[in-house]
Amino acid sequence: MLLHESVDGLNIKHDGVYVDVTFGGGGHSKEILKRLGDEGRLFAFDQDEDALQNAIDDGRFQLINQNFRYLKQFLKFYGIRKVDGILADFGVSSHQFDEAERGFSIRFNADLDMRMNRNNELSAYEVVNTYSQEDLASVLYQYGELRNARAMAKTIEASRSDAPIKTTDELKTVLAGFLPKMKENKILAQIYQAIRIEVNQEIEVLKEFLLQVPDMLEKGGRLSMISYHSLEDRLVKRFIRAGKFEGEPEKDFYGNIDVPLKKVGGLIVPSAEEIARNNRARSAKLRIAERI
């Protein structure tokens, strides 16, 4: 998604050090490497072991099989304390969506899983079958922005008291009363999104990542971030503007706003042509910031 626009946003220097924190299929990394000189370096993160098969055979490239919440820790291991640019394409990779057994897509029946890192203990099964009605309602409301989250949670709890809900099709059947034909896919996508965010701690991970960025970027270094839902985008926008997630930005002695980043340009969204090629791009939003 937004391949050229997001890499353009990094304003790549030939001898710079860059990080792609969401490697996936390697598309963004390959584009960064095209623009790097022989002295440049690129580090990439991906917690999904499936991504390892996409590793790029290039002496300038290093793939780290870890969650990007550990950005600073693992770059330090490789002797990197500052970088010239960081790219992040949040959300689920095309590979994860297209692998039916992973349980990410509303198109397939699969076990309730949704783990980006299959070594993690918490899966969609545990969220659906073991969370209290109150906690489940909170997940559906906060992360899926579903107005009838309480009623959905009550229905799930009533059903699982007879037998566990094991598959995505079983979950659809349980919640059939909340899925009117004209809106079925939209509401299912919101339900899946909510459970997936909880399983993978996506909001906590995003916050931990953003808080590390100012320390990791050189002055003038760029941050290029693509988000796919309003929860992510609000956090990204807020952090760029205020350097924090809540409250007003810090001010210096003279009353000037003291924040580590400044936005570069405005919001960038995919072209009609890109959306026509890939319908998943329709919700993508790119924001670019620079270290002050």
N, C-alpha and C positions, 0 to 999 in steps of 0.2 A: 504494500500500500504506500502511495506517495513516495515511491522509491527515490526518484531524482530530487524532488522537492526537499525531502528530509536530509539527504546527503548534501545537497547544495547548502542547506542551513548550517552545516558544520564548518563551512568556509575552510576547507581542508588545506593544510600546509604540507608540502611534499615530505618534510622530515618530521612531521608531527606524530604524536602518540594519541591513538583514538580507542574508544571502547564502544562496542555494540553489545548492550546488555541483554538483548533478546534475539539471540542468533537464529533460532528456528531453522528454516531452510537455507539460510546463508545469503539471501538476496541482497540485503543492505551491506553486509560485510564484503561481498564481492565488489559492489559498487565503490565502497570506500577504498579497497585495495587498488582498484583501477586508477584512483586519483592520488595514491601515495607514491612517493619516490622510494628508492632502494633503502634509504635510511629511516623511512617511516615504520611505525609499528601499529598493529591492531590486535587488541584483546577482545574476546567475545565471551559472553556468559550464556549458558542455558542449562537449566536443572533437569531437563528431559533427556534421558539416555538415548532416545531415538535420534536426537539432534546430532549425536556424535558421528553418525554415519555421513553427515553432511560436512564434516571438517574439511577445511581448505588446505591443500598441500602448498604452502607458501612460507618461506622462512620468516616473513614479517608477521605471521599470524599465529596466535595462540588461543585455543578454545578451552575455556574453563567450565567444567561440568558442575556448576553451582548456581544457586539462586542469586540474583543480582542484589538482594538485600545485604550480601556479604562483599559488596564492591570494594570497599577500602581494604578490607582484610586480605583478600586474595591478590589485589594489585600490589599491595605491600610485599606479599610473598615473592612476587616477581620483580621486586625492586622498583616499583613504580609508585611515586608519591603524588605526582601531578600529571594531568593529561590535557590535551588540547581540545578534545571534544568527546561528547558522550551522546550516543543515539539510543533511544528506547522506543520500541514499537509494542505497546502493551496489549494485553488480551491473549486470545488463544490463537496458536499458529494454524495455518491451513492444514498441515499434516495432522494435528490433533483433532481438528474438526472432521477430517475425512477418514480417520481411523475409527470405524464403527464401534469397536470394542472399548474405546476410551470413554464413551458415554457423554461426550460434549455436545453432540449435534442432535437436534430435534428430528432429523431425518431417519435415524436408525434406532432400532431397539437394542439395548445393551444393558449390562449390569450397571447399577448405580455406582459410578467410580468418580470421574471428573478430576482426578489427580494429575497435575502437570508433572509432578515428581512421584513416580509410582512406588518409591520407597517410603513415602509419608504414610503414617498410620490413618489419619483422618481421610475418609472418602465420602462421597455423596450418600452412600448407604448409611453410614453412622449419623450424618446430619439428619436424614429423613427419618431414621428409625429410633434414634436415641436422644435427640434434642427434646427438651421439654416443649410443650405447646407454646409457651411464652417466648422461649428462645427461637423457636422455628418461625414464629410470627415476626419476630424482630428481624431475622435474616431476610425473610421475604419482603418485608416492608422497606428496610434500609437499603438493601442491595438490589432488589428487584423493582422497588418503587411501586409495589402492588397495593392498591387501596384496600382490597379485601383480604389482606394477609392473615388477619386473625381467623377469619372463616376458613381459609385454606388450611391453616395449621390445625384447626379443630377437626377438619375432615380427615387430614392425614393421621392425626392421633387416633381417631375412632377406627380407621381402617387397619392401622398397624397393630391395634390391640387384638385383632383376630388373627393376623398373620403378617410377617415382615413384608415390606415393600422392597422387592429385590431388583427390579428392572425399570428402565425408563418408560416402557409401555405400561407397566403396572402403575407407575406414578401418574401417567396421563389418564388412565382409567379411573383412578381414585379421584382425580381433580376434574373429571369430564364436565361436571356441572358448572365449572368456572370457565369453560372453554367454548364460547359461542363460535359457530362456524366461521363467521367473517373475521374473527379476531384470534382464532385458535393459535396460529403460529406466533403472532406477536406476544400473546400472554405466555405461551410456553417458553419463548425465548427469554422473557423476563424471569420466569421461574428458574430456568436453567442457569441464567446469569447469576441470580442470587445465591443459589447453592454452590456454584463453581467458585464465586468470590469467597464464600465462607471456607470452602474446602482448602483453597490455596492461599488464604490470608492475603488476598490481593491488595486490599486497602492498607493494611499494616505494612506490607512489603513496599508499596509505593511510597509511603511516608518515610520509612527507614532509608530508602534509596535517595529520595529528594534531600533529606537532611545531610547526607554525605557529599552531595554534589558540589556545594560551594568550596569545601576543603580540597576536593579532588581536581577542580578545574584551575588551570593557569589563568591569570588575568587575560581577558580577551578570548578565553576559551568558550566554546559554544555547547549548548545543550539543545538537542533536537528530539522532541517527544510527540509520539502519535498515540492518542487515546481514542477509545471507542464508546464510552458511555459517560453520562453526565457526572457520575461520582468521581471518576478519574479526572475528567477535564476540569472540574471545579477545583480539585486539589492542586493540579498543575498550575492553573491560572492564578490561584490564590498564592501559591508559593513563589511564583515569579514576581507577583506584585508586592507581596508583603514579607517574603522570607520566612513565613510561618503559616500555619494552617488555621489559626483562630486569632482573633484580636487584631488590633491595629499594628502597622509596621513600626519598627523601632525608629527613633529619631536621634540625631546627634545633638551636641550641646547647643547648636544654633537653630534647632528645630527642623533641620533638613532630614528627609526620610533616608534612613540608613539600611539599605537592603543589599544583599550580595549579587543579585542578578538584575539585569534589565531586559525587557522584551525586545526582540528584533522583529520588526514588521508586525503584521496582524495575523489573525487566525487564517490558516490555509486548509482548504478542504479539497477532496478529489474532484477532478473534472468529470463532466458527464460521460466522456469517453471511458475513463477508468471505471466508473460505476457500471457502465454497460458491459465492460469486460469482466468485472468482478463485483457482484452485488454486495459482498461483504464490506466493500470500501465505502458504502453509502454513509456509514456513521463515523468514519475516521476524521479526526481533527488533529492538525499539526500545529504545535506551538514551538517557537524557537526563542532561546534566551542566551545572553552573553554574561560571562563573569566580569563584574566591575573591578 
